[in-house]
Amino acid sequence: AEGLKSLAAGLALGIAAFGAAFGQGRATAAAMESIGRNPNSADRIFTPLVLGLALMEALALYPWVIAFLKM
């Protein structure tokens, strides 16, 4: 049972890291494309982009914390 817990924790971490990295890549690419089309909008795009990236990163850290608490 202990081995299955470790396997599940590793799998959860991997899936969460992949999802967060994929989401961050898409969000950053969209922001850079938007800034490329309209450079004057960079100031208005920066704050929501950073906030969104921070929230995505937090979603990747939750499984990490849960995995360590369950072990």
Buried (B, 14 or more C-beta within 10 A) or exposed (E): EEEEEEEEBEEBBEEBBEBBEEBBEEBEEEBEEBBEEEEEEBEEBEEEBEEBBEEBEEEBEEBBEBBEEEE
